[in-house]
Amino acid sequence: MNLNNIHNIYFIGIGGIGMSAIARYFNANNKLVAGYDKTQTAITDTLVELGMQVHFDDDVKQIDSAFLNLENTLVVYTPAVPKNHSELNYFKSNNFNVLKRSEILGLITENTVCLAVAGTHGKTTTTSILGHLMHECHVELTAFLGGISENYNSNLILKGTGVSVVEADEFDRSFMTLSPDFAGITSIDADHLDIYGDASELKKTFEDFTKRLKPNGKLFVKNGLPLKGITYGIEDNSDYAVQNIKIINGAYVFDVKTPTTVLENLEFNLPGRHNLSNALLALAMAVEYGCPYQQLAKALASYKGVKRRFTYQIKTDSLVYIDDYAHHPAEINAVHQAVREMYPGKSVLAIFQPHLFSRTKDFIDDFAQSLSQFDELMLLDIYPARELPMEGVTSEWLLSKVKSDKKQLVSKANLLAEIKKSEAQVILTIGAGDIGEQVKHIKKELSFES
């Protein structure tokens, strides 16, 4: 398909973080863009402000007639859309060009120098760091991000078309549509078992992804993963290794050993060893692409993060409030490590909303263990996303397995009142569901209290 011949692009699920980045891209390239989403959000409001038509009812009658032209309309949908969706079925039954989000991303990037970041954790942060590093090194690139970059207040960095930086998403095997020149893999922890069945099938799919590299492409893998490539790690013998770590004024200061030299006194402002590892992967990929060391060091120090990735909402001597997207036990462990490293000895309240019944069921004991590390826990109901309830899989079940003297189930309606009762010095909201919509209310209440 030649995208130059497509004038109208209609998105089903346009408010999704990955979908909206592609919508922004086409809108910036003077295509006529519109779409449907089930919920009005800050993201959809921004798309409307940019001139895109968005509606929130699954109703073909609400689609502008321009997008019902079979000859020059492309329809893009997210796998999260249910199979009985009226608009999606209308376009399919009338023989429109209908592609998954991952397929259109593959088309956009196939004629570029593509740098892709894969892994069950860390994709969004690593991709946004990589996009920022290359942008600051004046590379003409387009970066599609799975979160809102604090540096650009956007999930799209648009500064040319010769190079693309993308997340390679393992969900639904989406990353198999990409053919990258450089690929980084952060982790292959078991996840999405509703798709893959078991961890061995997930591992095999990551192995298949590495075979999608273009000839002479470069693969970067976290040291210890069962894949061969350029290795990276923290305080080990990797090809790219972080060394001599110090914390100065709340920031990491460290050296990086590369295959040819040592970069000294680099600065990075995101807490947590997991974020330091993400920064190292982004740095390694940018170095191998050809970015100069001096500019990379300056760019790394100026990186501000991604919204909902260890995002400070309140940071005072008496109270710290942090919001994070963590929704897997390994990610919760990483958040816990970062909090304890930055705030030793302080009491920590975690407010967690489980995401998906299947994920909760598959990792129930791991979730319980990770959540038991906090001094206090408030647990919201499971966010179903694309799933129907599963018998017996509830937040009550998860809470019963958590080992803590201070744990409780909390409804959204009572959340603010329960938070106000806590004497914790550090408060965390954690989860990938709609808990993010509660953040502004919590911040307002806590700011008033403090």
N, C-alpha and C positions, 0 to 999 in steps of 0.2 A: 504493500500500500504506500502510495506517495502522499505524504501529509500535506504537501504543497497544494494538492488538488482538493483538499477538504476545507470548506469555509465555515461550517457550523459544527460545533462540538457540544454534545449534551451529556452531562454527568449525572449518573444515578448514585447518590451518596456523595454529593459534591462537598459536603461539610467535613468529610473525613480529612485527617491531617495530611495523608499522602495524596488523596484526590484533589484537595484544594490547592496544593502546590502545583500540580499539573494544570489545573484550571487557570491559575495565575499565569503560568508559562504561556499557554495558548492565548490568553487575553492580551498579554504583553506583545505577542506576535500577531496582533490584529485579527484574530479569529473571533467569530461571534460565539460566545460561551453562555450557557445557561445550565440549570440543573435542578434536581430534587434532593432534599434531605428530610429526614423525619423530624428533625428538631432544629429550631432556630438557635444559633449560638453566636458568640463573638466572631468566630471564623466566617460563618455565613453572612453576618452583618458586614464584615470587611469586603467579602466578594461582591455584595450588592453595591457597596460604596465605590468599587472599582468598575461598576457598570454592568455586572452580570445579573441576569434574571434568576431568582431562586424562589421556589415554592416548597410547601411543606406537607402537601397532601398527595398521596399516590393516586393521581388523577390525570389521565391522558388529556382531558379537556383543558387542563391548565398549562399545557405545553404550547409555547408560541408556535404559530404555523410555520415559521421559517425552519424549525427543527424537525418538521414532518416531511421535509423534502428528501426523498430517498437518495437522490444522486449526489448531494454534497454534504451530507450529515454523517458524522461519526458519533457513535454512542459508546461511552466509557462507563463501566460499572465496577463496584467493589464487591469482592466475594462475600462481604458481610450482608449484602442485600438478600432477603429471603427469595426462594425460588418462585413463590407465588406472587411476586411483585407485579402489579398490573402494567406499569409503564415498561418495565424490562421485557415482559412477555409480549407487549404490543410491538416493540421494536424488533424483537427476534422473529415473531410470526410474520412480520411484514418485510423481512429480508433486508433490514438495515445492516450496515457495518457495525457490529457490536463486539467490543473488545474489553477484556479485563484490564484493570489499572496496570498490572504488571506487563501486559502485552504492549500497551501504548508506551510505557516507559522503555521497553526494549526497542521499539521503533525509533523513539526520540534519540536514544543514545547510541544506536548501532554504528553510525558514521562519525562518532566522536572518539576522542581518547577518553575511555570510561574508567573511572576509579570507583569501585564498589566496595561497600563494607557490609559483611555478613556476620551472623552470630546470634545466638539466642538472647544475649544481653549486650547492651552498649552500642548498638548500631546508631541510634539517633545522636548520642553525644559525640561519638567518633566521627560520624559524617559531618556534623556541624563544625567540629574542630577542623577537620580536613578542608571543608569548604572555606572556612575563615582563613586558614593558613595560606591557601592558594590564592584567595582573593587579595590578601595583603601582600602577596608576592607578585601581584599584577598579572596573574594568569587569566586569560579570557575563558571564563567557565560559566556553566549553569549548574547549580547545586540544588537538588531536590531533597528536602529535609523532612524527617518524620516528627518534627517538633518546631516550636517557634523559637528561633534564635534570638537571644537577648541582644546580640550585636546589631542585628538587622531588623528586629521586630517582625520577622517574616519566616515562613518555611520555604522560601525560594530565594536563592542568591543568583541574580541574573546579570552577568557581566561578559557575555560572549557565548559562542556556541561550539568552539573548538574542543573544549574539554567538558565532561560531565562528571559530577560527583553524586552518587546515589546510594541509598540503602538497598541492600539485597535481602529482601524479606523471605524468610523460610516458610512463613505461613502459607498453606495451600500450594507449596512448592513454587511460589511466585518468582523466586530468583532464577529459575531455570529459563526465563525469557531473556536474560542478560548475557552479553558476551564481553566481559570487561578486559581491559589491558592490565589493570592492577586490581587485585582483590585482597581484602583483609578479612580474616576470620577471628572474632573475639572469643567465641565460646561455642560449645556444642552440648550444653546441658539439656537433659530431657525436657521437652515442652511440646505443646500442641499435639499431645498424644491422641486427641480426638481425631486428628488428621492422619498421623503417622502410625498409630497403633502401639509401637514400642520404640525405645531409644535407639535400637540398632538400625531401624529403618530411617530415623532422622539422621543418624551418622552417615548412612549410605548416601542419602540425598545431598548432604554437604560434600561428600566425596565426588558425587556427580557434578555438583556445582563447580568444583575446582577444574573440572575438565571443560568447562565453558570458557575458560581463559583463552584469549586470542593467542596465536603463535607468538612465542617469545614474551608472553605476558609474565607478570611477577605476582607470586602468591605470598602473602604475609600471614603467619599463623602465631597465635600465642603459644609460647613455649610450654610443652607438655601435651598439646593436642596431637591426636594420631594422624597428622597430615604433614607432608614434607613441603617446606617453603622457607622463606626468610623469617627467622624467629624473632620475637620480641618478648621482653619480660622485665621484671623488677628485681634488681639485686641478684641476678643469676648470670649464666654464661651465654645468653642469647646473642644473636647477631646485633640486635639493637637492645641495649640494656640500660635501665635507669640505675644510677649509682649515687652514693653520698647524699641521701635524702635528708633535708632539714626542713623544719617548719618555722618560717619567719613571718611575723605579723599575719598569721592566718593563711599564708600561702606556702606551697611547696617550692623549695629551691633545691636544685639537683643537677647532676651531670648525666649526660647520655653518651654511652660508648656506642659508636657506629662501627661498621666493618673497616673503616679507614681512618677514623679520628675520634677524639673525645670532645663533645660540646660541653662547656663548663657553665655553671651558674645559670641554668635556665629557670624561669619562673612560671608557675602555673597556679591559678587562683581557685580552682575547684577542689573541695575537700574529698578525701576518700582515695584509697589505693586503686579502686576500680576506675576512677576517673583519671588517675595518673597513668594507668595502663592504657586507657582509651587515647589519652594525649600522645603517648609514645607510639601507638600504632599510626595515628594520623601524621605524626612527625616523620616516621619512617617512610610512609608512602609518599609524602611530599618531598623528602630528600631524594628518594629513588626516582621521582618524576623529574627532579632537577632544580628544585627551589633552592636559593642560596641560604646558607646557614644563618647569616646575620639577620636577614629579614624574617626568617622563621622564628628565631628567638624573640624578636620584638613582637611578632604576631601572636605567638603562644602566650606571652605575658598579657596581651590585651584581650584575650578571649574571655567572654563574660558568662557563657553557659547557655542552656536551653531551658525554657520555661517548663516547670514541673519536673526538672531533674536537679534535685537538691537545691531548690530555689528558696532563698531566704525571703520570708515575708516580713518578719520582725527580727531585728538583731540588736539587742541592747544588753547592758551588763546584767540586768535582772531577768530578762526573758528572751528566748530565741524561739522563733516559729519557722519551721522548714516544711516545704511541700515537695513530694517526690512521687513519680509515676510507678515506682516499684510494684510489681504484681506477681513475682515469682520468688520462691524462698531464697534463691541465690542473690537476687537483687535486694531483698530485705536485709540479708546478712551484710551486703556491701554498704547499705545505708547505715546499719548499726555500727559497723566498723568505723565509718567516717565520723559519725556523731561522737563515739567514744574517744576517737583520736583527737578531735577538735575541742571536746568539752568533757575532759576527764573529771570524774567525781560528781557531775551534775545529774540530777534525776531527770529521766526521760519518759514522756508519755507518747505512745504511738497510737494513732487512730487509723485503723486499717479497714478498707473495703475490699473483700475478696472479689476477684474478677473471673467469671465463668464457673459454672457448676462442675464441669469436667476437670478443669485445672485444680479446683479445690479438692475434688475426690482423688485425683491422681497423686497429689502431693500433700495430703492432709497431715501426715506426720512431720514432714519437712517444714510445712507452714507453722505447725504448732511449735516446733523447736526454734525456728527463727523468731517467732513472736514472743516466746518465753524469755528472750534476752532483755526485753525492755522492762523498766521499773513499773510501768503501768500500761494497760492496754484497754482501748475501747474498740469494739468490733461492730461494724455496720453489717447489714444484710448483704448477701452475695449479689453482685451486679451481673445480670444474666447475659448482657450483650446479645449475641446471636442465638442463645440457647433457651430451651425450655427447662423448667425445673426438673431435678432428678430426686427421686424419693430418698429421703434420709440425708441428703447432702445439704446441710444448712450451716449457718454461722454458729448456731448453738452446738452442733457437733464439733466444729473446729474449736470453739471456746472451751469445751469440755476437755480437750487434749492439751491446752496451754497450761504450763506450770507457772502460776503467778498468784500472789496473794491479792493483787489489785487488777482484776479483769472484769469486764462487763460488756453485755450487749447494749447497744445504744441505737435508738432510731434517729433519723435525720432531724425530726421535729424537736427532740430533746438534746441534741448534740451540744449546742452552745451552752445550755444550762449545766450539763455535766462537765464540760471543759472548764467552766468557771470555778467548779468545785475543786479542781485539781491544784496541787501545789508544785507541780513539775516545773523545772526551770527551762527545759527544752521540750517543745511540742512538735510532733511530726504528724502530717497527714500523708497517708501512703495508699496508692491504688491506681488502677487504670480505668476505673469506671467514671461515674458522674460525681465522685467525691471532689473532683477539681472544681465543680460548681459551688462547693461549700467554702472554698478557700477565702474568697473575698469577704464572706460573712464572718468567718472565724477571725480573720485578720482585723476586721473592723471592731469586733467585740473585744479582742485582746488588746488592741491599741487603745481603746477607751478605758479598759481596766488598768493598763499600765501607765 
